[in-house]
């Protein structure tokens, strides 16, 4: 995306011309028509687009227009290094990564040097990515990197960022203030993020390094570029994309009333759940709306399945339960089976489970389905003693009473049964350990002691606490 100047944008694209298969440019419709002619002399395709905040708003749409297997995103104040240009073909031939992080070197105080200390030193950006929408998320937050699934690598070959040397201080100060208003509170290296990056004048003692000779000529040539000889006039021929086209795939789009229409159906509603435990059951969800509901925990708009629990008196017991994202994009008119995750109320009894769709921080869909559920007590047993005997007791308990929940009391952090994966509590190690032990034992009905834990005084104290809490205590000698 660019608003110019056309000479620099065209020079950057010219540097890339032999290293890529396709160049696609979106020109801000506020730009001078000369910018269209300049980039049109180098690019394969050029479109005009209407600018609107946030600045990254068109990224999802732009990626969707690209025809290659990989996409390299570059700004009109960034200059690729010679090492990056030479390695691009090899990088995109890799079949074991989905994206690369490119480091940006911030040029300062001139084109011959760059800032070589935090925060500028570690400014990695995921700019070279596989062109697969199943792997990509485009957050709405300003200057938050896109989210890519899969393995990645961090590259040493940089992009040189010229913002601080091509834009005067007042313009950069205004930019930092604008970004701070759009997303207040972002910090890096102990300072406000945008002010830290864009105002190096505030760090007159900041360490710099020399731009390597092999890159210096390239940087100088781009920054000194003059307007190229324009190709055929494209001011009128360059297609104009609409705000509606861009926002159709923008995560921050405002949803109309037509988006909030759905049908939910239980596929075997739950009738009994263990108290305080997390369980799953299946729903069929039908999108009757006019927009895509995106998949995954990182998805925006944040449309999720959610639930509430109500008691027999109609009062809400749980108002804000777990959220379940969609396993794949759900298109208008499509249906999907979704395993819904719920945590049952902590107390036993009969409750009403209400499951609905929610657009986080906006509204509920009001298309809920309901089920009457009996919440049953969970039998919890605490164990302590010799690790081998504890293991034998665990196997016996699970065979005899599968619904049992186990709590292991640890005499030492290194005992073998820590690796079993059961819930654990410290056996009276310090004041915090006492409080934690009391809290954990209060959730149990029984304490089983098998042999010697190696800490007889702690073991006796734990038995006394268990009895004081009303637990049934059973001791087994080896």
C-alpha positions in Angstrom: 0.0 0.0 0.0 1.3 3.5 -0.8 0.4 7.1 -1.0 3.8 7.9 -2.5 6.1 9.5 -3.1 6.0 7.7 -6.4 9.7 7.9 -7.1 10.7 6.1 -3.9 7.9 3.5 -4.2 8.8 2.7 -7.8 12.5 2.4 -6.9 11.8 -0.1 -4.1 9.6 -2.1 -6.5 12.3 -1.9 -9.2 14.8 -3.5 -6.7 12.4 -6.3 -6.2 11.3 -6.8 -9.8 13.7 -9.6 -10.7 13.3 -11.4 -7.4 9.5 -11.9 -7.4 6.9 -13.2 -9.8 4.2 -10.6 -9.3 4.0 -7.1 -7.9 0.6 -5.9 -6.7 0.2 -2.3 -5.4 -2.7 -0.6 -3.8 -2.5 3.2 -4.1 -4.3 5.4 -1.6 -6.9 7.3 -3.5 -5.8 10.6 -1.9 -2.4 10.2 -3.7 -1.3 12.4 -6.5 -2.1 10.8 -9.9 1.6 10.8 -10.6 2.0 8.0 -8.0 -0.2 5.7 -10.1 2.0 6.4 -13.1 5.2 5.8 -11.2 4.3 2.5 -9.6 2.5 1.4 -12.8 5.8 1.5 -14.6 7.0 -1.3 -12.4 4.0 -3.2 -11.0 2.0 -6.0 -12.6 -1.3 -4.8 -11.1 -2.3 -1.5 -9.5 -5.6 -0.6 -7.8 -6.8 2.5 -6.0 -8.4 2.1 -2.6 -10.2 4.5 -0.1 -8.1 5.1 3.0 -9.7 4.6 6.4 -8.2 3.9 9.8 -6.7 1.7 10.9 -3.9 1.8 8.4 -3.6 -2.0 8.1 -7.3 -2.3 7.3 -6.9 -3.6 3.7 -4.2 -6.2 4.5 -6.6 -9.2 4.4 -8.1 -8.1 1.1 -4.7 -7.4 -0.4 -3.3 -10.8 0.5 -6.4 -12.4 -1.1 -5.6 -10.7 -4.4 -2.1 -12.1 -4.6 -1.7 -15.1 -7.0 1.6 -16.5 -5.7 2.2 -19.3 -3.2 4.1 -16.8 -1.0 3.5 -13.1 -0.2 6.1 -10.6 0.7 4.6 -7.4 2.2 6.8 -4.3 2.0 6.1 -0.6 2.8 7.1 2.4 0.7 9.7 3.4 3.3 11.4 0.0 3.5 14.4 -1.1 1.4 15.3 -4.8 1.0 18.9 -5.7 1.7 21.0 -7.4 -1.0 21.1 -10.6 1.1 17.3 -10.7 1.3 16.9 -10.2 -2.4 19.4 -13.0 -3.2 17.8 -15.4 -0.8 14.1 -15.0 -1.6 13.8 -17.8 -4.2 15.5 -20.2 -1.9 13.4 -19.1 1.1 10.1 -19.7 -0.7 11.3 -23.1 -1.9 11.3 -24.4 1.7 8.5 -26.9 2.6 9.0 -27.0 6.4 8.0 -23.5 7.4 4.9 -21.3 6.9 6.5 -17.9 7.4 9.6 -15.9 8.0 10.3 -13.0 10.4 12.2 -10.2 8.7 14.2 -7.8 10.9 13.9 -4.1 10.2 16.9 -1.9 10.7 15.9 1.7 11.4 18.1 4.1 9.5 19.4 6.9 11.7 20.7 9.6 11.8 21.4 9.2 8.1 21.3 6.6 5.3 24.7 5.3 6.3 23.8 4.1 9.8 21.0 2.3 11.6 20.0 2.1 15.3 21.7 -0.9 16.9 20.0 -1.2 20.4 16.5 -1.9 21.7 13.8 -1.4 20.8 15.0 -0.9 17.2 17.5 -3.8 17.2 14.9 -6.6 17.5 12.1 -5.3 15.3 11.1 -8.5 13.7 8.0 -8.6 11.4 6.3 -11.6 9.8 6.5 -10.3 6.3 7.2 -13.4 4.1 4.2 -15.8 4.5 2.6 -18.7 2.7 -0.4 -17.4 0.8 -2.9 -19.7 2.5 -5.9 -18.1 4.2 -6.2 -21.2 6.5 -2.9 -20.2 8.1 -3.4 -16.4 8.4 -5.2 -14.0 10.9 -5.3 -10.3 10.4 -5.8 -8.6 13.8 -7.7 -5.3 13.9 -5.3 -3.7 16.4 -3.0 -1.1 14.8 0.6 -2.3 14.2 -0.1 -5.8 15.6 1.6 -8.4 13.4 -0.5 -10.8 11.5 -0.9 -14.2 13.1 0.3 -17.2 11.2 0.0 -20.8 12.1 2.9 -23.2 11.7 6.7 -23.2 12.1 8.8 -20.1 11.2 12.4 -18.8 11.0 13.9 -15.5 11.9 16.1 -14.0 9.2 19.3 -12.0 9.5 18.8 -10.3 6.1 17.1 -7.0 6.9 14.7 -4.5 5.6 16.1 -1.0 6.0 13.4 1.3 7.5 13.8 4.9 6.3 10.9 6.5 8.2 13.0 8.4 10.6 15.3 10.0 8.0 12.7 10.8 5.3 10.0 12.3 7.6 10.6 15.4 9.7 10.3 15.3 13.5 7.0 17.0 13.7 5.4 14.5 11.2 6.8 11.6 13.2 5.7 13.1 16.5 2.1 13.5 15.1 2.2 9.9 13.8 3.3 8.6 17.2 0.5 10.5 19.0 -2.1 9.3 16.5 -1.1 5.6 16.9 -1.1 6.1 20.7 -4.7 7.4 20.5 -5.7 4.5 18.4 -4.2 1.9 20.7 -3.2 3.5 24.0 -0.8 1.9 26.4 1.4 -0.2 24.1 4.9 -0.3 25.5 8.4 -1.6 24.6 11.7 -1.4 26.4 10.0 0.5 29.2 8.7 3.3 27.0 5.5 4.1 24.9 5.9 1.9 21.8 5.3 4.4 19.1 7.3 7.2 20.7 10.1 4.8 21.4 10.4 3.7 17.7 9.6 6.9 15.8 11.4 9.5 17.9 15.0 8.5 18.2 15.9 12.2 18.9 14.9 11.4 22.5 17.8 9.0 22.7 20.7 11.1 21.5 23.1 8.5 23.0 21.5 5.6 21.2 24.1 3.2 19.7 24.3 3.0 15.9 26.1 0.8 13.4 27.2 1.3 9.8 25.1 0.0 7.0 27.2 -2.7 5.2 28.9 -1.6 2.0 26.9 -4.1 -0.1 23.6 -2.5 1.1 24.7 1.1 1.2 24.7 1.7 -2.5 21.2 0.2 -2.8 19.8 2.3 0.0 21.3 5.5 -1.4 19.9 4.7 -4.9 16.4 4.2 -3.6 16.4 7.3 -1.5 17.8 9.4 -4.3 15.4 8.1 -6.9 13.8 10.5 -9.3 10.4 10.1 -10.9 10.6 7.3 -13.4 9.4 7.7 -17.0 5.8 6.9 -16.7 4.3 4.0 -18.7 0.9 4.2 -20.3 -1.5 6.5 -18.4 -3.3 4.4 -15.8 -5.1 7.1 -13.8 -8.4 6.2 -15.2 -7.6 2.6 -16.1 -6.5 1.5 -12.6 -9.5 -0.2 -11.0 -10.9 1.3 -7.8 -11.7 -1.1 -5.0 -14.5 0.0 -2.7 -14.6 0.3 1.1 -17.3 -2.5 1.1 -15.0 -4.9 -0.7 -12.2 -4.3 1.7 -14.4 -4.4 4.8 -16.1 -7.6 3.7 -12.9 -9.5 4.8 -11.7 -7.0 7.5 -11.8 -8.4 11.0 -12.9 -5.1 12.5 -15.9 -4.7 10.3 -19.2 -3.6 11.9 -21.8 -6.3 11.7 -25.3 -5.5 10.8 -28.4 -7.0 12.3 -28.4 -9.6 9.5 -25.3 -11.2 10.9 -26.9 -12.3 14.1 -29.2 -15.1 12.8 -28.5 -18.7 13.7 -30.0 -22.0 14.7 -28.6 -24.3 17.4 -29.5 -27.9 17.9 -28.3 -30.4 20.5 -26.9 -33.6 19.2 -27.7 -35.5 22.4 -28.0 -33.0 25.2 -26.2 -33.7 28.5 -28.4 -35.0 31.2 -25.8 -35.4 34.0 -22.4 -33.8 34.6 -19.9 -34.0 37.5 -19.8 -31.0 39.7 -17.0 -28.5 38.9 -15.7 -30.6 36.0 -15.1 -29.6 32.4 -17.1 -31.7 29.9 -18.0 -31.5 26.2 -21.1 -32.2 24.2 -22.0 -31.6 20.5 -24.2 -28.9 18.9 -25.2 -28.4 15.3 -24.8 -24.7 14.5 -26.4 -23.3 11.3 -25.3 -19.8 10.1 -28.5 -18.1 8.9 -26.8 -14.7 8.8 -25.1 -12.8 6.0 -21.5 -12.9 7.1 -18.7 -15.4 7.7 -18.2 -16.6 11.3 -14.4 -17.1 11.5 -12.6 -20.1 13.1 -10.2 -20.3 16.0 -9.4 -18.6 19.2 -7.6 -15.7 17.5 -10.6 -15.0 15.1 -12.2 -11.6 14.7 -15.1 -10.8 14.8 -15.1 -12.7 18.1 -18.1 -14.9 17.5 -18.1 -17.9 19.9 -20.4 -20.4 21.5 -21.0 -19.7 25.2 -23.2 -20.8 28.0 -24.9 -19.8 31.2 -26.1 -21.9 34.2 -29.4 -21.2 36.0 -30.6 -22.7 39.3 -34.0 -24.1 40.0 -35.1 -20.6 41.3 -34.2 -19.1 37.9 -31.2 -17.1 39.2 -28.0 -17.3 37.2 -25.4 -19.5 38.8 -22.8 -19.0 36.1 -23.2 -15.9 33.8 -20.0 -16.0 31.9 -18.8 -19.6 31.0 -16.1 -20.9 28.7 -16.1 -19.9 25.1 -15.9 -22.4 22.3 -14.6 -21.1 18.9 -15.6 -22.6 15.5 -13.3 -25.4 14.2 -13.5 -23.8 10.7 -15.0 -20.8 9.0 -18.8 -21.1 8.9 -20.2 -19.5 5.8 -23.7 -18.1 5.5 -26.1 -21.0 4.9 -23.6 -23.6 6.2 -24.0 -25.9 9.2 -21.2 -27.4 11.4 -21.0 -29.8 14.3 -19.1 -28.1 17.2 -18.1 -29.8 20.5 -19.0 -27.3 23.2 -16.9 -27.1 26.3 -18.6 -26.4 29.6 -17.7 -26.4 33.3 -20.5 -27.6 35.6 -21.5 -25.6 38.7 -19.4 -26.4 41.8 -22.4 -27.5 43.8 -24.7 -30.4 43.2 -28.4 -30.2 42.1 -30.5 -29.7 39.1 -29.6 -26.8 36.8 -30.7 -25.3 33.5 -27.9 -25.1 30.9 -28.4 -22.3 28.3 -26.1 -22.3 25.2 -26.1 -19.4 22.8 -23.8 -17.6 20.3 -22.1 -14.4 21.5 -20.3 -11.6 19.7 -17.8 -10.7 22.4 -18.2 -7.2 23.8 -21.2 -6.6 21.5 -24.2 -8.8 22.1 -25.8 -12.3 22.4 -27.5 -13.8 19.4 -30.6 -14.8 21.4 -31.0 -18.1 19.6 -30.3 -20.2 22.7 -31.0 -23.9 23.3 -31.6 -25.2 26.8 -31.2 -28.5 28.7 -32.0 -29.6 32.2 -28.9 -31.2 33.8 -28.3 -33.0 37.0 -25.0 -32.0 38.5 -23.6 -34.9 40.6 -21.0 -35.0 43.3 -17.5 -36.1 42.4 -15.8 -38.5 44.8 -12.4 -37.1 45.6 -9.7 -39.1 47.4 -6.4 -37.8 48.7 -3.3 -40.1 48.8 0.1 -39.9 50.4 2.8 -42.3 51.4 5.5 -44.4 49.7 5.5 -43.5 45.9 5.4 -47.2 44.8 2.5 -48.0 47.1 0.7 -44.8 46.1 0.9 -46.0 42.5 -0.6 -49.4 43.4 -3.4 -47.7 45.3 -4.2 -45.5 42.3 -4.6 -48.5 40.0 -6.8 -50.2 42.6 -9.0 -47.1 43.0 -9.4 -46.5 39.3 -10.5 -50.1 38.7 -12.9 -50.1 41.6 -14.4 -46.7 41.2 -13.7 -45.0 37.8 -15.4 -41.6 38.6 -13.0 -41.0 41.5 -10.8 -37.9 41.3 -7.3 -38.2 42.9 -5.2 -35.7 44.9 -1.6 -36.6 45.5 0.1 -35.0 48.5 3.8 -34.4 47.7 6.4 -34.7 50.4 9.1 -33.5 48.0 9.1 -31.8 44.6 11.1 -34.6 43.1 9.1 -37.7 44.0 8.2 -40.0 41.2 4.5 -39.7 41.3 4.6 -36.0 40.3 4.8 -37.2 36.7 1.5 -39.1 36.8 -0.5 -36.1 35.8 -2.9 -36.1 38.8 -3.8 -33.1 40.9 -1.1 -32.4 43.5 -0.8 -30.4 46.7 2.4 -29.7 48.8 2.7 -31.7 52.1 3.0 -28.8 54.5 5.9 -26.9 52.9 5.8 -23.4 54.4 2.8 -21.2 55.2 1.6 -21.2 51.7 1.8 -25.0 51.6 -0.5 -25.2 54.7 -3.1 -23.0 53.2 -3.0 -24.9 49.9 -3.2 -28.3 51.6 -6.2 -27.2 53.7 -8.0 -25.8 50.6 -7.3 -29.0 48.6 -8.3 -31.4 51.4 -11.5 -29.5 51.9 -12.6 -30.7 48.5 -12.0 -34.4 49.3 -14.1 -36.9 51.1 -11.3 -39.4 52.0 -7.6 -39.5 52.8 -5.8 -42.8 52.0 -2.3 -43.2 53.6 -0.2 -46.0 52.2 3.1 -46.6 53.9 5.6 -43.9 54.9 6.0 -40.6 52.9 9.5 -40.1 54.3 8.2 -37.1 56.2 6.6 -38.6 59.3 5.9 -35.3 61.1 4.3 -33.7 58.0 2.3 -37.0 57.4 0.9 -36.9 60.9 0.0 -33.3 60.6 -1.8 -33.9 57.3 -3.8 -36.7 58.9 -4.8 -34.4 61.8 -5.9 -31.7 59.3 -7.9 -34.2 57.3 -9.7 -35.5 60.3 -10.5 -31.9 61.5 -12.0 -31.3 58.1 -14.2 -34.3 58.4 -12.5 -36.6 55.9 -12.6 -40.3 56.3 -9.0 -41.4 56.9 -7.7 -44.9 56.0 -4.2 -46.0 56.8 -2.6 -49.0 55.1 0.7 -50.4 56.2 3.0 -52.0 53.6 
